[in-house]
């Protein structure tokens, strides 16, 4: 599903009347490069920072659900997914408590 979202967002970017062809080619080439790097044989699937960069790329491409998935992949790749989840939950509770004051 995320791959379809990325493809649709890339097609939408490429179809914009103001999108130069070289910019559309950049998005397509970059999407392919991330796919190769993050594939099981790509060598960087276990590198959390690459997943974060991929998420930023996907956000810029206009694919927020795919970006969220990439960010989650970063936490999983770090080996500390549960610690991140606990920290986010604690921060959220503090933010909600502060907002209620």
C-alpha positions, 0 to 999 in steps of 0.5 A, spaced: 500 500 500 505 504 501 509 503 495 502 504 491 502 511 495 509 513 493 508 511 486 501 515 485 504 521 489 510 521 484 506 521 478 502 527 481 508 530 482 511 529 475 504 531 472 504 538 474 504 543 469 510 546 472 514 540 474 520 540 469 522 533 466 528 533 470 525 534 476 520 528 475 526 524 473 529 526 480 523 524 484 523 517 480 530 516 480 531 517 488 525 513 489 528 507 486 535 508 489 531 508 496 528 502 494 534 499 492 538 501 499 532 499 503 531 492 500 534 486 504 540 485 499 541 493 499 545 493 505 542 499 509 535 496 511 538 496 518 540 503 518 535 507 522 537 514 519 536 512 512 529 510 514 528 517 517 531 520 510 526 516 506 521 518 511 523 526 509 523 524 502 516 521 502 513 527 506 516 532 500 513 527 495 506 528 498 506 521 501 504 522 508 502 515 510 508 512 507 512 517 510 509 515 517 511 507 515 518 509 514 519 513 520 516 507 524 521 502 520 527 507 523 524 505 530 524 498 528 531 498 525 534 502 531 532 496 536 529 500 541 522 501 538 519 500 545 523 505 548 521 510 543 514 508 544 514 509 551 518 516 551 513 518 545 507 516 550 510 520 556 511 526 552 504 526 550 501 525 557 506 531 559 503 535 553 496 533 554 497 535 562 500 542 560 495 543 555 489 542 560 492 547 565 
